Amino acid sequence: MRILLILIFGVLLAPVARAQPASPDPAPFLERCEAGEGFACSYAHGLLQRADRTYWLTDEGVNLMLRSCSLGSDGACWLFERINEPNPYDDVRYDRDRYLPVARAGCANRSSMACWQAAGLLEDGSEAERLEGLALANRSCERGFNDGCAREADILASLGRDPLPAQREACYGNRPGRMRKQEDCAAACAADDAMACHELALMYHRGRDGAQTMRRDADRARELFVQACELGLEEACRD
């Protein structure tokens, strides 16, 4: 009898357990978005996306995320670096005339990712554009975003300036992104930077360069651990 009751209650309660909580009404967040709150734009986008999985494919969805990015929401700016097929953001991200003002605005509103993205749209331009890109990448780097430091190093090199300080920050800064840092770490390690040698050793040991995969090489990892240890980094000695 007890088993029968358990089975009956289990059947009756199962739909309740599976029920998803109702989503909040996106309207108040859309109003706050219009009033200039970047996170509200992103949150409204998420609610609308939950209701309609194809929402992000629409012009309305793209424009809402663009506004969120321009208002300084790092998460919204980051979506323009996602890799999806089909990807409506591709047309926006590589449309320099359309997206550069968005990224500039987001940077001015303290989005380190927007600063990095704006710099990326400028790094292959004229010297004046590269100088602007350098300032934006530096702003991203100073806010702790490694990708900003990596882009700063690239632009410095293109301008014939010393990229090493930026390469150090790119190698072991405090907020990793998606750009590869292997070359930055190698350059800093070659300048006897123990921490950079250690970071490079970890890359070879784990087969990962930040968010990117790379070829594992245990022998090279050991050489770099030894080098970092001899340069005085105790952690490398333990590794």
C-alpha positions as a Markdown table, in Angstrom:
| # | Residue | x | y | z |
|---|---|---|---|---|
| 1 | Met | 0.0 | 0.0 | 0.0 |
| 2 | Arg | 2.8 | 2.4 | 0.9 |
| 3 | Ile | 4.6 | 1.7 | -2.4 |
| 4 | Leu | 1.3 | 2.3 | -4.3 |
| 5 | Leu | 0.8 | 5.7 | -2.6 |
| 6 | Ile | 4.4 | 6.7 | -3.3 |
| 7 | Leu | 3.8 | 5.9 | -7.0 |
| 8 | Ile | 0.5 | 7.8 | -7.2 |
| 9 | Phe | 2.0 | 10.9 | -5.5 |
| 10 | Gly | 5.0 | 10.6 | -7.8 |
| 11 | Val | 2.9 | 10.6 | -10.9 |
| 12 | Leu | 0.8 | 13.6 | -9.6 |
| 13 | Leu | 3.7 | 15.7 | -8.6 |
| 14 | Ala | 6.0 | 14.9 | -11.6 |
| 15 | Pro | 4.5 | 17.6 | -13.8 |
| 16 | Val | 4.8 | 20.2 | -11.0 |
| 17 | Ala | 8.5 | 19.3 | -10.6 |
| 18 | Arg | 9.1 | 19.7 | -14.3 |
| 19 | Ala | 7.3 | 23.0 | -14.7 |
| 20 | Gln | 9.5 | 25.9 | -15.6 |
| 21 | Pro | 9.0 | 29.2 | -13.6 |
| 22 | Ala | 7.3 | 31.9 | -15.6 |
| 23 | Ser | 9.7 | 34.4 | -17.1 |
| 24 | Pro | 9.5 | 38.0 | -15.9 |
| 25 | Asp | 7.8 | 40.5 | -18.3 |
| 26 | Pro | 10.5 | 42.0 | -20.5 |
| 27 | Ala | 8.6 | 45.3 | -20.9 |
| 28 | Pro | 10.0 | 47.0 | -17.7 |
| 29 | Phe | 13.5 | 46.0 | -18.8 |
| 30 | Leu | 13.0 | 47.4 | -22.3 |
| 31 | Glu | 11.9 | 50.7 | -20.7 |
| 32 | Arg | 15.0 | 50.8 | -18.6 |
| 33 | Cys | 17.1 | 49.9 | -21.6 |
| 34 | Glu | 15.6 | 52.9 | -23.5 |
| 35 | Ala | 16.4 | 55.0 | -20.4 |
| 36 | Gly | 20.1 | 54.1 | -20.8 |
| 37 | Glu | 20.7 | 51.0 | -18.7 |
| 38 | Gly | 22.9 | 48.5 | -20.6 |
| 39 | Phe | 22.3 | 45.5 | -18.4 |
| 40 | Ala | 18.5 | 45.9 | -18.7 |
| 41 | Cys | 18.9 | 45.7 | -22.5 |
| 42 | Ser | 20.9 | 42.4 | -22.2 |
| 43 | Tyr | 18.4 | 41.0 | -19.7 |
| 44 | Ala | 15.4 | 41.9 | -21.9 |
| 45 | His | 17.2 | 40.2 | -24.8 |
| 46 | Gly | 17.6 | 37.1 | -22.7 |
| 47 | Leu | 13.9 | 37.0 | -21.7 |
| 48 | Leu | 12.8 | 37.5 | -25.3 |
| 49 | Gln | 15.3 | 34.8 | -26.4 |
| 50 | Arg | 13.8 | 32.4 | -23.9 |
| 51 | Ala | 10.3 | 33.0 | -25.3 |
| 52 | Asp | 11.5 | 32.7 | -28.9 |
| 53 | Arg | 14.7 | 30.8 | -29.6 |
| 54 | Thr | 15.0 | 32.6 | -33.0 |
| 55 | Tyr | 14.8 | 36.0 | -31.5 |
| 56 | Trp | 18.6 | 36.6 | -31.7 |
| 57 | Leu | 18.3 | 36.1 | -35.5 |
| 58 | Thr | 16.0 | 39.1 | -35.8 |
| 59 | Asp | 17.0 | 42.7 | -36.5 |
| 60 | Glu | 15.2 | 43.7 | -33.3 |
| 61 | Gly | 17.4 | 41.2 | -31.4 |
| 62 | Val | 20.6 | 42.4 | -33.0 |
| 63 | Asn | 19.7 | 46.1 | -32.4 |
| 64 | Leu | 18.8 | 45.5 | -28.8 |
| 65 | Met | 22.2 | 43.8 | -28.2 |
| 66 | Leu | 24.0 | 46.6 | -30.1 |
| 67 | Arg | 22.3 | 49.2 | -27.8 |
| 68 | Ser | 23.4 | 47.1 | -24.7 |
| 69 | Cys | 27.0 | 47.1 | -25.9 |
| 70 | Ser | 27.0 | 50.8 | -26.7 |
| 71 | Leu | 25.8 | 51.4 | -23.1 |
| 72 | Gly | 28.8 | 49.6 | -21.7 |
| 73 | Ser | 27.5 | 46.0 | -21.1 |
| 74 | Asp | 30.6 | 43.8 | -21.5 |
| 75 | Gly | 28.4 | 40.7 | -22.0 |
| 76 | Ala | 26.6 | 42.3 | -24.9 |
| 77 | Cys | 29.8 | 43.4 | -26.6 |
| 78 | Trp | 31.2 | 39.9 | -26.1 |
| 79 | Leu | 28.4 | 38.3 | -28.1 |
| 80 | Phe | 29.8 | 39.9 | -31.2 |
| 81 | Glu | 32.8 | 37.6 | -30.9 |
| 82 | Arg | 30.8 | 34.5 | -30.7 |
| 83 | Ile | 31.1 | 31.9 | -33.5 |
| 84 | Asn | 27.6 | 30.7 | -34.7 |
| 85 | Glu | 26.1 | 29.6 | -38.0 |
| 86 | Pro | 24.1 | 31.4 | -39.2 |
| 87 | Asn | 25.3 | 34.4 | -37.3 |
| 88 | Pro | 23.5 | 37.7 | -37.9 |
| 89 | Tyr | 26.2 | 39.4 | -35.8 |
| 90 | Asp | 28.8 | 38.8 | -38.5 |
| 91 | Asp | 27.3 | 41.4 | -40.8 |
| 92 | Val | 27.3 | 43.9 | -37.9 |
| 93 | Arg | 30.7 | 43.0 | -36.4 |
| 94 | Tyr | 32.5 | 43.4 | -39.7 |
| 95 | Asp | 30.5 | 46.4 | -40.9 |
| 96 | Arg | 33.1 | 49.0 | -39.6 |
| 97 | Asp | 30.9 | 52.0 | -40.3 |
| 98 | Arg | 28.0 | 50.5 | -38.3 |
| 99 | Tyr | 29.8 | 48.8 | -35.4 |
| 100 | Leu | 32.8 | 51.1 | -34.7 |
| 101 | Pro | 30.6 | 53.9 | -33.2 |
| 102 | Val | 28.9 | 51.2 | -31.1 |
| 103 | Ala | 32.2 | 49.9 | -29.8 |
| 104 | Arg | 33.5 | 53.4 | -29.2 |
| 105 | Ala | 30.4 | 54.3 | -27.2 |
| 106 | Gly | 30.6 | 51.1 | -25.2 |
| 107 | Cys | 34.3 | 51.8 | -24.4 |
| 108 | Ala | 33.4 | 55.3 | -23.3 |
| 109 | Asn | 30.8 | 53.7 | -21.0 |
| 110 | Arg | 33.6 | 51.5 | -19.4 |
| 111 | Ser | 33.2 | 48.3 | -21.3 |
| 112 | Ser | 36.7 | 46.9 | -21.6 |
| 113 | Met | 35.5 | 44.5 | -24.3 |
| 114 | Ala | 34.1 | 47.3 | -26.3 |
| 115 | Cys | 37.5 | 49.1 | -26.1 |
| 116 | Trp | 39.2 | 46.0 | -27.3 |
| 117 | Gln | 36.8 | 45.5 | -30.2 |
| 118 | Ala | 37.0 | 49.1 | -31.3 |
| 119 | Ala | 40.8 | 48.8 | -31.3 |
| 120 | Gly | 40.5 | 45.8 | -33.4 |
| 121 | Leu | 38.6 | 47.7 | -36.0 |
| 122 | Leu | 41.3 | 50.4 | -36.1 |
| 123 | Glu | 44.5 | 48.3 | -35.9 |
| 124 | Asp | 44.9 | 47.8 | -39.6 |
| 125 | Gly | 44.1 | 51.4 | -40.5 |
| 126 | Ser | 46.1 | 54.6 | -41.0 |
| 127 | Glu | 48.7 | 55.7 | -38.4 |
| 128 | Ala | 46.1 | 58.0 | -36.9 |
| 129 | Glu | 43.6 | 55.2 | -36.6 |
| 130 | Arg | 46.2 | 52.9 | -35.1 |
| 131 | Leu | 47.1 | 55.5 | -32.5 |
| 132 | Glu | 43.5 | 55.8 | -31.6 |
| 133 | Gly | 43.3 | 52.0 | -31.5 |
| 134 | Leu | 46.4 | 51.9 | -29.3 |
| 135 | Ala | 44.7 | 54.3 | -26.7 |
| 136 | Leu | 41.6 | 52.2 | -26.7 |
| 137 | Ala | 43.5 | 48.9 | -26.3 |
| 138 | Asn | 45.5 | 50.4 | -23.5 |
| 139 | Arg | 42.3 | 51.4 | -21.8 |
| 140 | Ser | 41.0 | 47.8 | -22.1 |
| 141 | Cys | 44.3 | 46.5 | -20.8 |
| 142 | Glu | 44.4 | 48.8 | -17.8 |
| 143 | Arg | 40.9 | 47.6 | -16.9 |
| 144 | Gly | 42.4 | 44.1 | -16.6 |
| 145 | Phe | 41.3 | 42.5 | -19.8 |
| 146 | Asn | 44.2 | 40.4 | -21.3 |
| 147 | Asp | 42.9 | 40.6 | -24.9 |
| 148 | Gly | 43.2 | 44.4 | -24.7 |
| 149 | Cys | 46.8 | 44.0 | -23.7 |
| 150 | Ala | 47.5 | 41.5 | -26.6 |
| 151 | Arg | 45.9 | 44.0 | -29.0 |
| 152 | Glu | 47.9 | 46.8 | -27.5 |
| 153 | Ala | 51.1 | 44.8 | -28.1 |
| 154 | Asp | 50.1 | 44.1 | -31.7 |
| 155 | Ile | 49.5 | 47.8 | -32.4 |
| 156 | Leu | 52.7 | 48.9 | -30.7 |
| 157 | Ala | 54.7 | 46.5 | -32.9 |
| 158 | Ser | 52.9 | 47.8 | -36.0 |
| 159 | Leu | 54.0 | 51.3 | -35.0 |
| 160 | Gly | 57.6 | 50.3 | -34.5 |
| 161 | Arg | 57.4 | 50.6 | -30.7 |
| 162 | Asp | 58.4 | 48.3 | -27.9 |
| 163 | Pro | 55.5 | 45.8 | -27.3 |
| 164 | Leu | 57.2 | 44.0 | -24.4 |
| 165 | Pro | 55.4 | 45.7 | -21.5 |
| 166 | Ala | 52.0 | 45.0 | -23.1 |
| 167 | Gln | 53.1 | 41.4 | -23.9 |
| 168 | Arg | 53.8 | 40.8 | -20.3 |
| 169 | Glu | 50.3 | 42.0 | -19.3 |
| 170 | Ala | 48.7 | 39.9 | -22.1 |
| 171 | Cys | 50.6 | 36.8 | -20.9 |
| 172 | Tyr | 49.6 | 36.9 | -17.2 |
| 173 | Gly | 47.0 | 39.6 | -16.7 |
| 174 | Asn | 44.0 | 38.9 | -14.4 |
| 175 | Arg | 41.1 | 38.5 | -16.9 |
| 176 | Pro | 41.8 | 36.1 | -19.8 |
| 177 | Gly | 39.9 | 36.4 | -23.0 |
| 178 | Arg | 39.9 | 34.6 | -26.3 |
| 179 | Met | 43.0 | 35.9 | -28.1 |
| 180 | Arg | 46.0 | 33.6 | -28.2 |
| 181 | Lys | 48.8 | 34.7 | -25.8 |
| 182 | Gln | 51.5 | 32.1 | -26.7 |
| 183 | Glu | 53.6 | 34.5 | -28.7 |
| 184 | Asp | 53.3 | 37.2 | -26.0 |
| 185 | Cys | 54.4 | 34.8 | -23.3 |
| 186 | Ala | 57.3 | 33.6 | -25.5 |
| 187 | Ala | 58.5 | 37.1 | -26.0 |
| 188 | Ala | 58.3 | 38.0 | -22.3 |
| 189 | Cys | 60.0 | 34.6 | -21.3 |
| 190 | Ala | 62.8 | 35.3 | -23.8 |
| 191 | Ala | 63.4 | 38.5 | -21.8 |
| 192 | Asp | 63.9 | 36.4 | -18.6 |
| 193 | Asp | 60.4 | 37.0 | -17.2 |
| 194 | Ala | 59.9 | 34.0 | -14.9 |
| 195 | Met | 56.2 | 34.4 | -14.6 |
| 196 | Ala | 55.8 | 34.4 | -18.4 |
| 197 | Cys | 58.0 | 31.3 | -18.7 |
| 198 | His | 55.7 | 29.6 | -16.1 |
| 199 | Glu | 52.6 | 30.6 | -18.0 |
| 200 | Leu | 54.0 | 29.3 | -21.2 |
| 201 | Ala | 55.0 | 26.1 | -19.5 |
| 202 | Leu | 51.4 | 25.6 | -18.3 |
| 203 | Met | 50.1 | 26.2 | -21.9 |
| 204 | Tyr | 52.3 | 23.4 | -23.2 |
| 205 | His | 51.5 | 21.2 | -20.2 |
| 206 | Arg | 47.7 | 21.6 | -20.5 |
| 207 | Gly | 47.4 | 22.0 | -24.2 |
| 208 | Arg | 45.4 | 25.2 | -23.8 |
| 209 | Asp | 46.2 | 28.9 | -24.6 |
| 210 | Gly | 43.5 | 30.6 | -22.5 |
| 211 | Ala | 40.3 | 29.6 | -24.2 |
| 212 | Gln | 42.1 | 28.1 | -27.2 |
| 213 | Thr | 43.5 | 24.6 | -27.7 |
| 214 | Met | 47.1 | 24.1 | -28.7 |
| 215 | Arg | 49.5 | 21.2 | -29.1 |
| 216 | Arg | 50.6 | 19.6 | -25.8 |
| 217 | Asp | 54.4 | 19.2 | -25.4 |
| 218 | Ala | 55.5 | 17.7 | -22.1 |
| 219 | Asp | 59.2 | 18.1 | -22.9 |
| 220 | Arg | 58.9 | 21.8 | -23.8 |
| 221 | Ala | 56.7 | 22.3 | -20.7 |
| 222 | Arg | 59.4 | 20.8 | -18.5 |
| 223 | Glu | 62.1 | 22.9 | -20.1 |
| 224 | Leu | 60.1 | 26.1 | -19.4 |
| 225 | Phe | 59.3 | 25.0 | -15.8 |
| 226 | Val | 63.0 | 24.6 | -15.2 |
| 227 | Gln | 63.8 | 28.0 | -16.8 |
| 228 | Ala | 61.2 | 29.7 | -14.6 |
| 229 | Cys | 62.5 | 27.9 | -11.6 |
| 230 | Glu | 66.1 | 29.0 | -12.3 |
| 231 | Leu | 64.8 | 32.6 | -12.7 |
| 232 | Gly | 63.5 | 32.4 | -9.1 |
| 233 | Leu | 59.8 | 31.5 | -9.3 |
| 234 | Glu | 59.2 | 28.9 | -6.5 |
| 235 | Glu | 55.9 | 27.8 | -8.0 |
| 236 | Ala | 57.6 | 26.7 | -11.1 |
| 237 | Cys | 60.1 | 24.7 | -9.1 |
| 238 | Arg | 57.2 | 22.8 | -7.5 |
| 239 | Asp | 55.6 | 22.2 | -10.9 |
